[in-house]
Structures are given as structure tokens and as C-alpha cells.
Amino acid sequence: MTESHIAELATRLGRRDAIIEEPQAVERLSKDFYWYSPILKRLLDDKRADVIIQPQSVEEIRKIVSFSFTENIPVTVRGSGTGNYGQAVPLEGGIVLDLAPMDRILAIESDGVAVCEPGARLGAIEIAARKAGWELRCYPSTYIKASVGGFLAGGSGGIGSITYGALRDNQTVRAIEVLTMEQEPRLLRFVGDEVHQILHSWGTNGIITKIWLALGIRRDWAQIAIAFPAFSEAYDFGEWLSRNDKIRKRLVTIFEWPIPSYFIPVRKICPEEKAIIFCQVDDPQLTTVTAEAKDCAGQVTFAQPYQEPRRGPLLTDYTWNHSTLWAIKDDPALTYLQCNFDPDRVRDQFRLIRARFGNDFLFHLEMVKNDTGRIIPSCLPIVRYRTEPYLNEMIDYCREIGVSVANPHVNQVEGGGRFRSDNRQLRAKYLFDPNGLLNPGKMATFRKVESILAQS
């Protein structure tokens, strides 16, 4: 981009303060948590935007998009930068469109739907929803900082998925509004099943401008930590708890040792050499769960009824991908994978992986209900990075024994394992970003020449 480009954009927007050129700020806002992966760190460390633009309305985005299309300038949309795949890192410079200022919660509707701008923080939505008798169905461990738009563009599930499934299940995303990347940008609304052409596309095929997010009924969640002598015993109890429909849950997380040793602030509730479960259950059922745990040789190391405001540790801060962050702080040679085990073969799969990779592959399970209602042992294992071929060997072997892997060490929608096999996201790319200017390079199957031919 040239100075004349920037001056023209400032004129069109009617304000210069929306455009950030200061090098340190541009560097910071061009990055996310891609460095969880040593492979992506090497690939993306030197990538950054030319400028950051922070629009405050759909009309300002429209002006930026129209100009960018005319001048052939790439645009990468940013939420809060809490993703781990480099989805918000611009590969070809240009503009990073930072939607953080568009953070309004427009309504918590009486039927339990939050209507939000894309920059709204999930933590703020949770607070507003709970005041109205609702709560988020699922959210990442980074929910205090994470934006709802970024979660839709790159997230999959989180706390709450044990009950409501992943973000793309059970019509959790009721509708989204999207602005296209064209000379005359169109503002489109997708409802119901139509949203799947946009979800988890990393902002490559449309700019999300408004969201209708279904909520769950508010419950008061108690926290429990339960230690077991062996991982197998912890898994047995976690599986039983997850499948017990009489107990309402928001979280069931299972760690083998030494993963709990990385959680320094809560180390006192993580006994040496013990596997541990962190869970949240409906407050009236806390006594039932603790009693059942003790009957199964579990040691209850922490049990806290619901209280507002929350005092003491929040166990969700050590689950999902926050677990990886704590591990990397302790040992930078550690990284992670994203796997789903087969519920019918999971114990055999544990055994095979341990025999092949030893303690280079540490089990961290997040129990999730899939869209058919079945409980799936979803795994975010902590793995030791030795070489790229060795990491790929782990991935290949998991797939060989029936463990699916969404690879978090590739910087494209398709390679991450969340791309739809029906190609709806790719078709949307051709329809809504014909010149391939949105987050270029992140949808590897897109071919600009095919897009041009499709329009002719």
C-alpha cells in the first residue's frame, strides 16, 4: 500500500484515527497465537499488514471493501487474535480489518438468542445473558478476550460442548450477516443451515458483521477437581460422568500426569503423580458427584459451590487450549494436536499411542457430545516437538488407528481438518470474494482463474 492509498481511505472514512500505521501496533495486530505451533511460528513470524483499520460500522467496512477491491488490496479480518492457527495473520500484507470497535451486544432476545456485532467479547455476552436468565452454550477458554466473530470464523467448541455439542451443532448459530468483497459489496443474511458456508472459514469468504447466537438456560455451575491414582481410572470416571444424563454438566476434562504439574496457580489441588479431572456440574448436584467420585477411589481435591462473584481459581482457565499454553510456558518444546478418539476403541487407541510414542504424547481429553448425541473423547494432547517429520508421524499414526486429527500446524482452512466435504465454503468464496482478496492464501483450493471464469 502507498501513502496515497492510505490518504484516500482516510478521506472516504472521514477520519484518520481509524487507520493505524505505528509499526509496533501493526506488528501486534497482525499476529495471533500461531506460535503454539513451532511450524507456524517459523512460517508466519515475518508476516504483517501494511496498515490496521478499525471500522466502527458496516458502512465504514463497505467503504474499505469497495476501495480495496478497486485497488486489489488484500484484507484480513481480525477478531481478538486469540486463535492458534495463524488465521488472522496476513500472508500478503495489505489491510488487517480489526473489528474490535464493533463490540455491541444489540439484544438478548426473550427466546434466548444474543444479537451481537462481531467484536463483542464472549465474556461480555455471558454476563449479559446470565442477567437475562441465559448463558453461552459453548465458549473457548479464552472467552474473556475472544470475540464472537472470531469464534465463529475459527473456533470449534469449548466449555459447554459436553451438553450442547460443537459451535456448528444444534443450530447454535441461528443466523449471520455477511458483507461480500466486491466492487459494490452486498450485505447478505444467512439463516439456519445456510450459515455453514461461512462458519469456520477464517474470514476467507465474507466479512461477518452481525450474529444471532442461540443461548442455553442459565445454571449455577459448581467446580470440582478429582484426582485418581492412574489415568485409566480417571478416564473411566470421566466417561461415566459424561454419559450420565441425570447429571447436568458444563465441563468434563481429563488430564494424565504430568500435565497438571504445569498449572502453577492451582498446583496445590493437583497431587503429585496423579491423573485429574476438572469438571463443572449443576450446583445442586455437587454433593452427588463428589460422593460418586469417592466411591470410585477418587480424591476430591477441590469442590466449590457456585458463588457470585467467583472467588478462588476458575478451573476453565486450565482446560481446552489453555492447557497447552500452561505446558508451553513450562517447556517450549511442547505443542499440541487436535484429535477425536473412537468411543468404542478409545482404550485400545490409548494403549497403541503410548506404546508407539511413550510420554511424547500426553493425554488431555475434553468430553464432547456430538450432533447425534453421542459422547466423544475429544483430545488436545500435549506432544513433544522433536522434528516436523516426527510430528507428522504422530498425525499419520493416529489416523491409521482410527483417531481423527484436525492438524493445527497448517495455515489453511482445508488442512486443519474442519473444511466441509461438500465444498460449501469454497463455493461461497467464489460467489462472495471473486478476486480472492479476503485473507488470501488461507483457502488453498481456491483458484482465482476459476472464479473469473465463473463470472463470465
N, C-alpha and C positions, 0 to 999 in steps of 0.2 A: 504494500500500500504506500501511496505517496502522501505528501503533506496536502496536496490539492484534494485527494480523496477525503482526508480527514476534515479539511475545511468545508467541503461540500456536505458531508454528513452532519457537521455541526449546524450548518445553515438550514438543512432540511429538518433537523430536530428542533431548531430554535433555541438550542442551549449547548454550550461546550462542556458543561460539567458532567454530561452523560458519558463522555469519552475519556478513557484513562490511557495515558501514554507513559507514565512513570515506570522505568524499567523494572524495579523490584515488584511493583504491584502487578505489572503484566506477567512477570515470571510466576508469581504466586497464583494468580488467577488462571494461568494456563495449565495448571497441574492438578491432579487428584492423588489418590493413594495407590497409584500404579506401582510404586516401589515395594509393595508387598511381594511383587514378583521380581526376582533378580533378572529374569529375561526381559520383562517390560522396562525395568529400570535402565538397562543398557540401551534398549531401543528408543526410549522416549525422553531421556534426560535432557537432550538438547532441543526439544520441540517447544515452541512457544508462539503465541499470537503476535501480530503486529500491533494491535490495539485491543482493549477491552471496552465494550459498550454496555452500559447498564440502562436499559429502557424502563419506563415506568408505566407503559400502557401498550395495548395491542396496536394502536395507531402508530406509536413510535417504532414498534417492531416492523410494521408494514413498510414504513419509510426506509428503514435499514435494509430490509429484504429486497425491496424494489431496486434500490441503488446497487446493492451487492450483485444482484442478478445482471443488471446492465453492465457493470464493470467487471464481472467474472471474478468476484472476490469470495473466497470460501468463508463460511460461517459455521462455527462450532458452538452449540448451545451448552451452557453450564448451569447446573443446579446449585448445589452447595459444595461440590467437589469431594464428596465422601465416598465415591465409588472406587473400586480396586482394579479396574481393568484398563485404565487409560482412556475411557470413553470420552472424557471431557478434554483430552489433550489434543490440540490441533496439529495434525501432521503436515499441513501445508500453509501454516501461518494464517494470515487474514484476520478475521474478527472472531473473538470469543464473545458471544452474546450472553452476558451474565444476568440471569433473571432474578437474582436475589431481591431487587427492589419490588418486584411484583409478588408480594407476600401476603396479600389479604385473604382472610377467611371470609367469604362472602355470605355464607349461611350455614347453619346446622339445621337441616330441614326436619320437620316433625316425624317423617318416616325413616329417619336415621341415615341421611345422606349429607356428607360435607361437601359444600361447593367452594372451591378454592382457586386462587391463582397458583401458577406453577411454583413460585418461590416460597410458598407457605411452608414453614417448618413443621415436620411431623409432630414434634413435641408440642408446638402451639396448637395444632389440630387436636391432639389428645386432650389437652387441658380444656379447650373449648367444648369438645364433645362430651367429656365427663361432666361438665357443668350442666349439660342438657340431658344427661341420663344415657349417654352413649360412650363408645370408646373405639379406637382403631381396631380393625380386625387383625391386621398384622403390620409389623413395622421392624426395621432393622435396628441393630444395637446402637447405631449412630443417630437414633431418631431425634435427639435434642438438636443436632445441627442439620440433619439430612432434610432436603426439600421434597415435597410430594411429587413435583415434576421429575426430579432426578430419580426418585424411587420408581416411578412408572417407566422411565426411559431405560433404566439399567438394573433395577432390583428384581428379586425373585420371591422372597418370602422373609420370614423372621419370627419374632416373638408374636404368638397368636396363631401361627400356622398349624400348630397341633390341633386347633379347633376349626379354623376357617380355611385351611389349605394355603396354597401359594397366592401371591398377589393376582395372578391371572385366573384363579379358580373362583367358582361360585358367584360370578357377577360382582366381585368386589369393586371393580372399576365399572361404574354404570355408564358413564359417558365421558368423552373428552372432546375438547375443541382444539383444532389444529390450524395453523397458518401455513400455507404452502410456499415453497421457494420458487416463485415465478415473477415475471415482469409485473403482472398485476396479481399480487398474492390473494388467494382465496381463503376465506375463513370457513372451515368445514367443521361440522359436528358429527361424531360417530357415537352410536348408541349400541348397547348390548354386544353381540358377537363381533360387530364391526370394529370395536376398539383393538382387536388383536392384530390388526395390520400395522398399528402404531406402537403398541406396548413392547418394551424391551428391544427397541430398535436404535438405541443410543442417540436419538435425535438425528438420525440419518435420513428420515423420510417425511419430516414435518416438525414444526415448532409447536409444542404443546402450550396453549395459552389459558386453558380453563379445564377444571377437573371436577367430576361428580363421583365421589368416593363413598361406597357403602360402608356403614359402621356396624359394630356389634353392640348388644345391650351391655351397659356398664356393669361391671362386677368389681368387688373389692378383693384384690389379689394378695394372698399371704405368700411369703417366701420361705423356702425350705432348702437346706443343704444336707445331704445324706451321704456318708462315707461307707464304703464296703471294702472288705479285705482284698477282693480281686475284681478286675474289670468284668469278668463273666457274670458275677453276682450283681454288679451294678447294672449291667445290661438287662439281665433277667427282670430286675425290679422295674427299671425304666420302661421296658416293653409292656409289663403288666399294667403299670400306671397309665401308659399311653393308650392302651386298648380298653381300659375300664371306662365305659361311657357314663357310669354313675358319678364319676369324679370330674368336675369341670376344671379345665387346665388352660393356662396360657403359655406355659413353657415346660418342656422336659428336655434337659441337656445332660449328656453323659460323657464324662472325661475319664480316660485312663491316666494313671501316673506316668510321667512326671508333669503332664500339662497343668494340673492345679498348682504346682510349685512356682509357675510363672506369675500367678495372680498375687503379687506382693501385698496390695492393700487388704486382701481377705485371706492372707496366708494362715491366719490363726484358726480359720474354720476348715482348713484343708489338711487333714492329718497326713503325716509322712507315709509315703509308700501306699497310700490308699486311693482307689478309684472313687469318684464322687459324682453325685447328681445334684444339679441345681434345678429347682422347679418352682413354678408359681401355680397355686391352686386356689379355688374359690375359698374365701376366708372361713365360712362355716365348716369346711371340710378339712381344715388344717389338722385337727385332732385325729381324724380318721387316717389320714395319710401318714402322720408320724407314728401312729400305733402299728399300722401295716408295715412300715419300714423297720421298726424294731423287731417285729415278728419274723422278718426276713434277714435278720442279723445285720441290719443297717444301723449305723451310728449317726443319730441326728445331731449335727454339729451347729446348726443354726435354724431356728424356727421363729419367724416374726409375723404376727398377725398384721393385717392391713392397718396402716396408720397414715394420717394426713396432717401435716406434711411428713414425707418419708424421712425417717431417721436411720442412721447406720448405712450399711452397704446396700447397694442396689445390684442384685445378682445378675440382672440382664447385662450389666456393664462388662461381664466376663464371658458372655455367650456369643453365639453366631460368629461374625468375623472379628469381634473384639478379642476373642480368644487368640486369634492369630497375631493381633497387634501386641498383646502381652508377651507372647512367645518370641516375637522378633525383637522386642526390647531386651529380652534376656539373652538371646543368641541370634545375631543377624544372619547366620547360615540357615535358619529355619524359614520355611514358607508354607504354602498350603495347597490343597486341591479341593474340588467340589464334587462329591460323589453321592450316588444313591445306591444303597445296598438292596438286594433282593430279600424281602422279609422271610421267604421260605428257605433261603440258603445262607442267611446272614452269618450264622455262627461258623459255618464251613468257610465262608469267604474271609472272615476274621482270621481263621487258622491259616489259610493259604497265604494271605498277605504277610502275616507275621513270620511264617517260615521263609518267605522269599526276601523280605526287606528288614526283618528284625525291628529294632527301635528307630529306624529311619522313617517309619510310618506309624504315627501315634494316633489312636482313635479318639475322635471328638464327634459325638453323634448329636444331631438335633432331630427329635422325633416330629414328623410332619404327617398330617392327614392329606392324602392326595384327592383329586377331584372325583374319585369313585368312593371315597370314604374309608379307604384302606390306610393303615398306619405304615409309613415308610421310614426306615432308618436312614435319614439324610446325613451325610458325613462331611465335615470340614476338617479332614485330617491335617495335623501338623506334620510336615515332612521335611527331611533334611535335604537341602540342595547341595549336591556334590558337583554334578555337571548337567548340562542340558540333556544329553543322551540318557543319563540315569533317570532324570525326571520323566522323560518320555517313556522310558521302560516301565516306570510305575504306572503311568497312564495306560499304556498298552496292556499291561498285565491285568489291571483292574477290569478293563473291558473284556479281556479274554475269559475271565472267570465270572462274567455277568454283572459286574459293578459298573453302572453308567458313570461317565465323567464329563462334567462341563469344565473345560480347560480354562482356568483363569490366567493363563500365561500367554494368551494370544490377544492381539489387539484388533479383533474384528468380530462382528456380531455372529457370523456363522461358526467360527472356530470355537467360540465359547460354549457351544452346545445348547443354546437357547433359541436358535433360529427355527422358525416354523417350517416343517417339511412341505407344507402346501404353498410356500413361497409368497404368502400374502404380504409380508414385509417388503420383499423385493419388488413385487408388482406395485405396491404403494410408492416405492422410491421412484419408479419410472413415471408414475402419474403426478406426484407432488413435488419432485425435485429433478426435473428432466435434465438439467445441466450438471447434476452431481455436485452441487456446491455445499450441501449440508454435511458437515463432518466427513469430508472426503477421505477415502481410504479405509473406512471402518465397515463398509458393506462390500466385501470382496467380490461377490458375484455380480455386482452392478457394472454394466458396461455402457459408457456414455454414448457410443455409436449406436447401440441398440435403442437407447432412449430417443435419440434424434430420429431414427428410422420409424419408431413407433408414433411419433408426432406427425410425420409426413404423410 
